[in-house]
Amino acid sequence: MTIQLPQGPYEPRATPLDLKPSGAPPASRTVFSAAHVVADPYADVGHDGPAAVDWDATLAFRRHLWSHGLGVAEAMDTAQRGMGLDWTGAAELIRRSAAEARSVGGRIACGVGTDQLDGPATLPEVRAAFEEQLALVEESGAQPVLMASRALAAAADGPEDYLETYAHLLRQTTEPVVLHWLGPMFDPALDGYWGSTDLDAATETFLRVIAEHPDKVDGIKISLLDAGREVDVRRRLPGGVRCYTGDDFHYPELIAGDDRGFSHALLGIFDPLGPLAAHAVRVLDTGDVAGFRALLDPTVELSRHLFRAPTRFYKTGVVLLAWLAGHQEHFTMVGGLQSARSLPHLATAYELADRLGLFPDPELAESRMRALLAVHGGGR
């Protein structure tokens, strides 16, 4: 049977990909999926209220990712950090997910930011906020990811303030961290991060932070959707410092790499692509680059669709696909973010994901898509 989508009639795929959990992580690349949170649909909270999280469903999704050998990047942008999930909710998410990771032997890295600050802050206040979150993540046993900070972007007068702030933090970390450069397409408040809107100048500051503290930096995550810049930075990293691609537009080529190196991965698109992504990287483990690209290249159309401008609303499509795939029982998001994308956008996401065979139960996905269309007054 066909389903009438806003873009026209579509005949859903009959059989999904057969990608069973493998458990062991890929060998040739370190791969993290940034993971979304599942809202409690029955909580009586408003748009600006505290996040109400369905903890059972949220942790179950992390177990799903770990079962395929992926690491979980927790309490980051994909988890609606700063877009519905405040620091109180993020702290609880970190505690619960880190404990769950220990119980199943899963790898986890958690975001460290400054989002407990309310309003303008001084540089000492920004450092103290970073320190509070860093302590919690380290106490939980997770690897810290030092995320780009809106408060630091607002308080810093130039590159030196970034250099001093990150030096202060890196001197006190107990284990190497991941540094995250999130571009303004993901968060407009981060425009001019590292002290300049000139990306070449900002890159030099970023690289200087790493060069001055190579023993404290496990790796970097670059989320600028600029493959050429990522490759350039990757080639200039000190030995032993990894590059984790955060480029949801060019990830197959960046992970595959070239004769001068490759990127590991920490990606939001690996939330819906988790089983397929893990399988593809295992193919790459065998040295079969062509096979890896044959599996992952067709997913780029879906990723570019989900992450199209305004890019920060990609989480809506990610959660839609989790619902359609049966990982949660509803399409509700913290902060009401399920309304951030149009019905045609969501319908196209469904079609592209279905064509890839991403839904374990295509009939369930189809019935849920029909229900969503019916709620909007259409669908047959």
GUKEFI-160837 format. One line per 10 residues: their letters; for each residue z, x, y of N, C-alpha, C. Coordinates in steps of 0.001 Angstrom, whole numbers. Each point is the difference from the previous one (the first is absolute). Layout:
<recs>
a	Z X Y Z X Y Z X Y  ...
</recs>
This chain:
<recs>
mtiqlpqgpy	0 839 -1200 0 -839 1200 0 867 1241  -647 -497 1035 0 712 1265 1140 -510 871  401 859 925 997 -366 990 -665 99 1369  189 -1007 830 -644 -30 1308 881 749 996  -413 1199 351 706 816 979 -637 -184 1377  691 364 1060 -599 -136 1329 -1334 734 131  -163 1099 -738 -1242 773 77 -1078 -538 -935  339 -1033 -797 -981 -591 -894 551 -143 -1406  -775 -579 -923 472 -177 -1378 132 1336 -710  1016 93 -857 242 1239 -740 409 -358 -1427
epratpldlk	-575 691 -977 359 -199 -1392 952 1107 -432  1280 -330 -217 982 1035 -322 -328 748 -1286  458 1218 -30 -158 848 -1175 826 -578 -1149  -506 99 -1203 678 -619 -1142 1061 901 -613  -230 1330 11 927 913 -666 447 1098 962  1271 342 -50 491 1077 872 -204 1364 -631  274 1048 774 73 1334 -560 1187 60 -962  -131 765 -1051 1074 151 -974 693 1325 269  1042 -41 831 698 1217 417 1480 -150 -346  359 469 -1173 1370 -137 -464 881 1109 587
psgappasrt	1283 -279 203 905 1033 516 7 1232 -894  39 1157 636 -20 1253 -747 1300 771 121  767 -262 1058 1299 632 152 -42 1355 662  -647 973 -613 1 1359 518 -829 95 1284  464 777 982 -768 156 1235 -1241 847 -222  -1011 -165 852 -1172 877 -77 411 1465 148  -806 892 -539 358 1415 -30 -589 809 1150  -1209 -333 430 -693 859 962 293 -344 1456  518 -1191 249 325 -428 1358 1346 -721 -24  741 128 1093 1204 -804 191 -407 -1247 763
vfsaahvvad	280 -1169 -587 -525 -1249 550 1137 -991 237  142 -384 1253 951 -1031 390 -750 -1250 443  542 -1139 -363 -434 -1263 593 1067 -445 977  -372 -208 1251 908 -687 909 76 -1447 -460  1204 -568 -22 200 -1302 -631 457 -1047 1011  -497 -1230 -180 370 -1105 875 1330 -616 -447  607 -779 869 1197 -751 -366 -382 -1458 -226  759 -652 -875 -208 -1418 -298 1049 -804 765  -452 -919 826 909 -818 792 642 -1086 -859  1132 -495 471 628 -1176 -592 -582 -1225 704
pyadvghdgp	-840 -779 -661 -704 -1086 681 900 -1169 389  1194 -71 -584 890 -1122 273 1076 333 1040  -15 1220 499 994 377 1011 -327 -678 1325  1012 -503 650 -176 -688 1278 142 1011 1127  -1045 804 193 1 1030 1039 -1237 -182 870  148 349 1261 -1114 -97 922 -807 1277 60  -1036 -30 820 -906 1150 134 745 1257 425  979 -132 872 720 1159 517 1331 221 -698  284 -770 -1041 1261 155 -706 -23 1170 -957  1155 299 -601 50 1091 -984 -854 -334 -1218
aavdwdatla	-553 1027 -622 -853 -203 -1167 805 -551 -1157  -529 -1023 -640 596 -541 -1221 -879 438 -1162  529 872 -852 -782 633 -1060 373 -569 -1355  -1001 -253 -809 207 -359 -1398 135 1322 -764  1239 405 -234 236 1326 -564 -516 120 -1426  149 -1039 -795 -463 78 -1389 -1506 240 -65  -771 -771 779 -1455 154 -22 -425 1321 631  716 414 1030 -327 1267 663 194 1174 -947  1103 24 -709 252 1101 -926 -902 -83 -1222  -329 -1206 -425 -924 -144 -1129 -1354 612 325
frrhlwshgl	-438 -146 1245 -1295 591 367 73 1516 -37  1116 566 387 143 1454 -90 -21 460 -1460  629 -756 -874 -56 359 -1423 -1435 -64 -522  -770 -940 508 -1419 -82 -352 -721 1295 384  238 495 1193 -655 1236 443 470 1194 -823  1285 101 -229 522 1110 -810 -539 -42 -1423  -201 -1198 -537 -482 -115 -1380 -1388 606 -167  -738 96 1099 -1332 612 -53 31 1476 410  1184 541 192 134 1416 304 -91 347 1469  -42 -997 863 -75 261 1433 1393 207 585
gvaeamdtaq	76 829 1035 1208 53 787 12 -1168 982  1180 -348 482 146 -1065 990 413 617 1325  -768 -292 1038 358 359 1374 659 -1230 606  1290 88 219 820 -1156 324 350 -72 1481  158 -1240 462 483 -273 1358 -869 681 1051  -1314 -70 -211 -940 562 948 -823 -1120 627  -1141 337 543 -808 -971 735 -401 -1187 -872  -354 255 -1253 -437 -1077 -883 1112 -1013 -253  1248 446 58 1148 -888 -176 347 -746 1286  -938 -12 943 171 -679 1298 1130 607 812
rgmgldwtga	181 1291 -138 1018 697 791 -360 -137 1474  871 -585 766 -264 -217 1416 -914 -1171 278  -415 -710 -1034 -836 -1197 153 553 -1125 -877  1294 -223 114 661 -1035 -785 1203 520 -767  -25 1278 -384 1115 607 -709 727 946 946  1232 -362 373 771 847 903 767 1054 -791  770 848 732 687 1101 -664 1051 -495 -995  679 -1079 320 990 -530 -940 -660 -363 -1323  -1114 -700 67 -731 -354 -1208 -588 1211 -688  -509 950 786 -583 1206 -584 1053 829 -718
aelirrsaae	1195 88 578 1076 769 -628 369 -593 -1356  84 -1328 -54 309 -647 -1270 -1144 196 -998  -1217 -53 475 -1162 235 -859 36 1409 -579  330 974 817 74 1390 -458 1071 150 -1075  1183 -558 255 1093 110 -981 -400 -623 -1339  -539 -1210 60 -340 -704 -1233 -1154 672 -737  -1036 391 727 -1163 598 -658 329 1379 -575  805 775 715 383 1318 -508 831 -132 -1270  891 -981 -24 791 -230 -1209 -898 -441 -1154  -970 -848 297 -940 -455 -1032 -837 1164 -511
arsvggriac	-407 887 903 -781 1171 -408 798 871 -968  1277 191 301 844 799 -900 96 -645 -1378  74 -1321 -35 194 -703 -1268 -1226 64 -903  -1189 143 594 -1228 13 -806 -699 1351 19  565 977 728 -627 1308 76 -1237 41 875  -56 -870 1011 -1151 -47 891 154 918 1196  -1117 484 492 18 847 1191 7 -874 1244  801 399 1005 93 -806 1211 181 890 1215  -681 -373 1059 175 614 1317 241 -1135 985  872 220 986 391 -1092 896 -151 410 1459
gvgtdqldgp	-405 -973 801 -253 239 1409 1273 187 817  -31 1007 856 1080 314 938 -547 -179 1404  599 -881 772 -481 -256 1355 1138 -142 982  -255 -771 1050 996 -195 1056 76 -1470 401  -381 -902 -904 -151 -1400 384 1320 -752 135  1133 673 -160 1262 -650 316 281 3 1503  -769 784 746 166 56 1453 -541 -1279 630  706 -504 963 -377 -1245 671 -267 303 1471  -1262 118 348 -345 304 1390 -203 1487 227  -246 385 1254 -247 1405 333 1153 899 -444
atlpevraaf	-338 1213 -430 1011 923 -513 -249 1392 549  1050 782 89 -112 1399 385 -355 836 -1218  -423 1228 217 -332 861 -1131 1208 242 -908  1220 227 544 1143 135 -910 229 -1261 -838  -216 -1172 586 151 -1237 -761 -1068 -125 -1085  -1199 454 308 -1068 -16 -1011 368 921 -1157  486 1195 308 387 937 -1065 1123 -579 -858  965 -630 647 1123 -576 -743 -472 -1134 -911  -949 -783 469 -538 -1087 -826 -736 561 -1215  -821 1013 214 -668 668 -1114 1040 524 -1006
eeqlalvees	1051 630 513 1018 598 -868 697 -1059 -857  310 -1144 600 648 -1080 -743 -867 -438 -1178  -1284 -192 246 -885 -461 -1064 -265 1096 -1022  -125 1229 458 -213 1118 -911 1175 127 -971  1212 -163 521 1185 106 -851 -12 -1082 -1073  -370 -1216 374 -13 -1082 -986 -1026 260 -1086  -1198 433 377 -1048 246 -992 408 1143 -937  541 1071 567 410 1116 -849 1149 -401 -923  941 -774 512 1119 -460 -837 -484 -899 -1137  -1103 -712 218 -538 -887 -1030 -705 781 -1108
gaqpvlmasr	-296 1267 249 -710 812 -975 -1508 -48 121  -510 -641 1048 -1447 -98 205 -490 1149 875  -1298 269 -87 -607 997 876 -250 -624 1364  404 665 1092 -229 -572 1325 -1438 178 478  -491 -1028 668 -1261 65 736 350 -190 1471  -144 1044 800 300 -114 1430 -1162 -713 675  212 -1270 322 -1056 -825 560 -121 211 1508  -1172 -287 516 -194 16 1449 905 -1057 633  584 357 1146 1019 -839 633 -497 -563 1323  51 -1320 141 -332 -616 1279 942 480 1094
alaaaadgpe	1269 137 -357 984 423 1001 -275 1418 476  -381 885 -909 -325 1369 398 -1256 27 855  -1000 -808 -378 -1222 -62 805 296 -444 1423  956 -899 164 353 -497 1330 866 984 771  849 760 -700 955 876 683 -544 1389 290  -942 475 -796 -479 1375 124 -862 182 1245  181 1126 655 -798 339 1178 -1201 867 -335  -15 572 -1188 -1111 858 -371 238 637 -1347  -879 918 -424 90 602 -1334 1340 658 -304  625 622 996 1245 710 -263 1094 -930 -497
dyletyahll	14 -1227 491 1015 -942 -465 -195 -331 -1477  -1255 -71 -455 -267 -226 -1420 404 1226 -816  -358 1178 480 332 1223 -718 1506 142 -158  747 -271 1063 1451 137 -61 632 -1061 -891  -505 -1234 77 570 -1081 -808 -224 250 -1482  -1221 345 -369 -275 211 -1417 665 1275 -512  98 1033 813 715 1210 -420 1459 -320 -272  601 -808 864 1391 -410 -172 190 -738 -1324  -920 -884 -342 116 -771 -1229 -277 851 -1238  -1036 817 58 -377 779 -1174 1030 1063 -350
rqttepvvlh	697 510 1004 1038 994 -283 1123 -571 -869  210 -1320 49 1138 -580 -716 -380 -747 -1266  -1278 -108 -330 -375 -682 -1237 413 851 -1204  431 -681 -1062 428 742 -1189 -1161 328 -926  -1048 -823 28 -1188 226 -817 -1241 -167 873  -1140 580 -406 -1223 -153 798 -401 -1462 168  -517 -321 1178 -353 -1369 360 -1510 -126 154  -431 -1230 162 -1393 -285 355 -20 -397 1475  -889 608 770 -194 -376 1397 -1144 -1007 86  214 -1075 741 -992 -1063 79 -524 -136 1422
wlgpmfdpal	-1314 147 134 -663 -231 1279 -771 -1305 -129  553 -1057 588 -604 -1330 -28 -735 -231 1309  -1281 -303 -87 -808 -139 1198 189 -1332 701  -478 -109 1236 175 -1226 781 -765 -1190 -535  -963 201 -873 -670 -1144 -615 964 -757 -911  1012 681 -527 1035 -644 -801 1156 -496 867  251 676 1111 1102 -377 894 -343 491 1402  -430 -912 883 -401 417 1353 1085 737 770  1262 -228 -342 1097 673 706 56 1488 -297  -781 463 -971 -1 1413 -369 -1151 767 636
dgywgstdld	-688 -611 934 -1082 694 698 573 1212 733  -651 1140 -143 471 1219 658 1086 731 -754  171 -318 -1282 1034 690 -776 -304 1491 -87  1042 782 -126 -22 1454 59 -273 508 1409  122 -901 997 -10 446 1386 -1322 -47 707  -1037 -582 -629 -1301 -34 666 -887 -1069 -624  -814 -650 849 -1016 -921 -512 -1255 756 -438  -66 1297 324 -1073 867 -480 343 396 -1435  -779 -489 -970 349 233 -1400 -28 1476 -379  -850 778 642 -13 1435 -291 1318 646 425
aatetflrvi	476 -360 1189 1275 540 472 1154 -499 -863  -25 -1285 -349 1060 -552 -845 11 679 -1363  -1174 287 -528 -84 671 -1301 651 1373 47  -206 725 1077 595 1334 120 1524 -80 2  552 -984 677 1454 -168 3 504 -355 -1389  -686 -904 -651 362 -413 -1356 1 1211 -936  -1045 804 56 -97 1168 -866 1060 1041 346  375 80 1263 1034 964 393 1353 -388 -603  313 -1293 -19 1242 -451 -633 35 470 -1455  -1107 -166 -699 -59 373 -1416 87 1513 -163
aehpdkvdgi	-738 732 826 -30 1454 -110 1363 624 246  802 -628 854 1314 553 321 1060 -371 -1033  -320 -963 -893 981 -436 -998 -676 -279 -1345  -805 923 -527 -760 -301 -1222 876 -257 -1216  1199 594 -23 884 -192 -1143 666 -1369 -5  -68 -719 1121 627 -1311 101 -1013 -1143 -55  -1279 335 -166 -1054 -1021 -12 -690 21 -1363  249 -1051 -789 -701 -147 -1280 -1463 -300 249  -247 -860 996 -1373 -382 276 -104 -815 1267  -1223 -349 321 -270 -825 1174 -822 -1203 -431
kislldagre	205 -1097 695 -827 -1190 -208 -688 -301 1321  -1317 9 -28 -781 -251 1206 -647 -1372 -116  317 -878 944 -563 -1358 10 -741 -217 1307  -1153 664 123 -819 -87 1210 -1373 -602 -272  -301 -277 -1284 -1317 -520 -395 -1121 907 502  241 1303 -77 -937 1021 473 -65 1081 -1079  -964 -122 -910 -69 903 -1144 -226 1444 427  -850 210 993 -282 1356 442 1239 700 527  811 -724 765 1224 603 535 981 305 -1124  96 -915 -968 911 265 -1116 -411 1256 -758
vdvrrrlpgg	-1272 156 -272 -466 1181 -727 292 1259 799  -223 -44 1304 283 1159 848 1479 365 -46  869 -994 144 1444 261 -48 399 498 -1387  -533 -614 -1024 310 405 -1380 -297 1467 -235  -1096 476 540 -393 1393 -208 852 976 795  753 -510 966 820 874 848 1480 -50 -355  346 -719 -1046 1403 -101 -382 483 1295 -653  1276 344 206 560 1155 -709 -27 -225 -1505  -30 1073 -762 15 -114 -1449 1212 -777 -487  -225 -902 -928 1086 -788 -562 258 -1311 698
vrcytgddfh	-605 -224 1163 161 -1264 723 -1179 -902 -363  290 -1169 -530 -1051 -900 -456 -485 -920 1115  -1200 -472 -175 -531 -1057 859 -81 -1271 -831  699 -1045 445 -68 -1316 -627 -897 -874 870  -1154 -356 -521 -867 -815 835 619 -1372 249  -102 -429 1248 365 -1358 378 -1213 -725 544  -1193 507 -345 -1254 -523 532 -543 -1078 -929  210 -1244 368 -406 -1123 -835 -1491 -310 114  -748 824 724 -1450 -151 102 -751 1024 -846  613 1183 -228 -731 1109 -611 741 638 -1178
ypeliagddr	924 -719 -598 884 600 -1001 -708 563 -1237  -1090 -604 -525 -586 614 -1201 -478 1433 245  -706 212 1094 -533 1345 249 1107 993 334  1063 -478 673 1087 895 383 852 386 -1203  229 -923 -907 760 309 -1213 -829 890 -927  -1289 -297 -119 -870 837 -838 -34 1423 534  -94 139 1329 28 1320 615 -1310 745 -116  84 1290 300 -1171 876 -38 439 1362 -514  -882 1001 132 331 1312 -549 1072 724 798  466 -614 1103 1048 617 811 1300 -788 -17
gfshallgif	84 -1023 -863 1256 -720 -101 -189 -1500 -109  1108 -707 -95 -19 -1453 -168 1261 -590 608  2 -1315 109 1180 -721 469 673 -713 -1160  1322 -40 49 769 -912 -840 -80 -1368 698  820 -950 -376 -167 -1337 579 1338 -684 249  71 -657 1147 1095 -919 327 -659 -1107 811  -339 -1093 -693 -918 -978 568 497 -1435 -140  -197 -784 1056 278 -1420 -61 -979 -748 -885  -1249 449 -62 -984 -707 -815 321 128 -1488  819 980 -375 369 127 -1406 1048 -1019 -409
dplgplaaha	467 -837 922 842 -1133 -362 -816 -983 -839  -1134 -533 493 -813 -871 -856 -830 745 -1036  -302 1272 243 -855 759 -924 785 793 -1029  1331 -138 -43 839 887 -786 -510 356 -1394  -174 -957 -913 -448 356 -1349 -1359 695 -25  -945 -483 806 -1330 608 31 65 1397 595  782 172 1067 126 1311 627 618 1007 -961  1043 -414 -702 646 909 -948 -972 400 -1112  -763 -958 -500 -990 291 -1039 -1056 966 520  -455 -224 1225 -1039 867 561 495 1437 134
vrvldtgdva	1229 178 451 521 1360 158 197 663 -1360  328 -761 -1020 80 595 -1337 -1376 465 -489  -1028 -717 371 -1354 466 -298 -261 1310 740  456 74 1242 -143 1241 772 787 1139 -634  1122 -312 -634 787 1026 -690 -833 756 -1030  -987 -676 -580 -836 632 -1029 -1110 858 603  -94 -13 1332 -1072 731 664 -1242 -818 238  43 -1279 -333 -1161 -878 141 -15 -610 1408  -511 753 958 -38 -472 1385 -937 -1194 133  -1140 56 -676 -958 -1104 84 608 -1290 -550
gfralldptv	731 105 -1107 644 -1177 -556 1067 -562 917  748 893 635 1009 -420 971 -644 -752 1159  -1075 566 534 -678 -640 1132 -634 -1327 -418  -516 -64 -1226 -613 -1247 -468 1017 -1131 -73  1248 344 -279 1054 -1007 -58 514 -378 1383  175 985 863 698 -256 1260 -936 -304 1169  -1206 534 0 -907 -257 1120 -249 -1500 228  -165 -813 -1056 -257 -1426 239 1162 -746 653  1195 603 11 1153 -667 608 45 166 1515  -813 897 532 82 306 1435 -398 -1209 846
elsrhlfrap	-957 -793 -463 -396 -1184 773 1185 -933 198  775 -222 -1056 1201 -834 121 1000 634 961  230 1296 -132 974 675 859 -410 -59 1461  -1261 262 271 -465 -60 1388 126 -1420 566  -178 -987 -868 166 -1372 457 1469 -278 334  905 372 -893 1420 -257 248 504 737 1232  -503 1202 222 508 862 1076 -850 -55 1263  -885 -971 103 -816 -78 1206 882 -390 1199  -467 294 1176 789 -279 1209 249 -1491 167  1198 -376 478 1170 847 271 621 512 -1315
trfyktgvvl	-64 1303 -201 362 613 -1275 1438 -299 -404  890 -138 970 1413 -191 -326 257 -1275 -795  -969 -914 -26 192 -1242 -741 -527 75 -1433  -286 1202 -470 -491 135 -1377 1012 -523 -1018  1293 12 376 1022 -439 -955 -230 -1435 -454  -596 -831 849 -236 -1395 -364 -928 -85 -1211  -1063 760 12 -909 5 -1143 633 592 -1248  830 1023 180 694 615 -1138 895 -1023 -694  760 -767 790 905 -985 -593 -789 -1159 -614  -1087 -406 643 -853 -1024 -606 -426 416 -1402
lawlaghqeh	-467 1238 -147 -491 452 -1299 1126 96 -1018  1205 348 450 1139 34 -916 312 -1399 -521  -105 -1004 864 215 -1389 -417 -1090 -440 -968  -1246 251 336 -1103 -400 -861 63 700 -1362  531 1222 -9 98 758 -1256 1205 -400 -835  865 -873 542 1139 -469 -769 1253 831 134  34 924 965 1185 830 185 1100 -713 784  -312 -1115 626 988 -818 692 -481 -1438 -11  912 -918 273 -291 -1419 -191 -440 -717 1269  -227 698 1063 -315 -650 1276 -728 976 911
ftmvgglqsa	-627 -541 1020 -653 805 1038 759 -211 1306  1194 575 41 858 -43 1180 432 1422 308  60 365 1270 366 1352 380 1154 -26 993  769 1082 21 1055 86 998 -652 10 1383  669 -663 942 -553 -101 1345 -1173 -947 116  -305 -758 -1057 -1124 -926 53 -1352 672 88  -86 1248 -476 -1237 767 178 -1153 -507 -858  246 -962 -890 -1107 -571 -771 -1022 -689 895  383 -286 1243 -925 -652 937 -826 999 804  143 1295 -275 -630 1011 847 -1492 182 -255
rslphlatay	-506 -496 -1112 -1429 103 -297 -590 -1397 -195  -1286 -123 277 -684 -1289 -97 -274 -368 -1454  -261 -1276 -235 -377 -451 -1341 -1278 687 -488  -1058 121 816 -1182 731 -484 315 1437 -412  877 662 748 380 1370 -359 677 23 -1369  935 -919 -218 722 -45 -1265 -931 -378 -1151  -921 -910 239 -929 -404 -1051 -912 1157 -406  -421 790 965 -821 1167 -322 807 1021 -792  1276 169 363 860 911 -763 97 -455 -1454  168 -1292 -202 35 -546 -1371 -1292 326 -751
eladrlglfp	-1124 -269 626 -1276 219 -679 -196 1466 -355  270 895 945 -202 1422 -258 931 499 -1106  1254 -463 18 947 419 -1033 -396 -558 -1361  -465 -1240 -18 -410 -609 -1268 -1208 718 -581  -950 366 839 -1181 722 -487 390 1321 -657  1096 602 476 482 1264 -563 787 -204 -1291  345 -1239 -324 793 -260 -1193 1472 294 160  510 -102 1239 1385 394 271 1030 -1037 -434  -409 -1229 -224 966 -1047 -324 221 -70 -1509  1219 247 -480 258 -51 -1447 -331 -1350 -616
dpelaesrmr	180 -1072 765 -310 -1347 -460 -954 -638 1015  -1310 133 -200 -954 -526 981 140 -1502 246  381 -751 -1035 156 -1447 189 1174 -308 918  1084 753 -128 1135 -185 902 -404 331 1430  -706 1112 170 -434 388 1340 -902 -1071 610  -910 -529 -808 -902 -1037 496 770 -1259 397  940 -415 -830 749 -1221 311 838 174 1261  557 1187 178 796 236 1203 -884 76 1237  -1197 576 -143 -914 32 1138 -444 -1404 355  -236 -833 -989 -359 -1406 266 1138 -711 733
allavhgggr	1227 281 -399 1138 -624 663 91 426 1458  -248 1285 262 35 491 1382 -1092 -672 836  -1179 -118 -584 -1095 -678 701 347 -1458 274  635 -650 -963 356 -1413 160 1021 -185 1120  952 917 85 1000 -66 1075 -684 85 1367  -1088 743 47 -752 131 1255 -1023 -1113 191  -7 -962 -904 -868 -1145 174 -1359 100 -636  -181 966 -899 -1307 141 -641 158 441 -1423  -1058 487 -584 33 499 -1366 -331 -1075 -1019  -853 383 -961 -369 -948 -1062 -27 740 -1323
</recs>
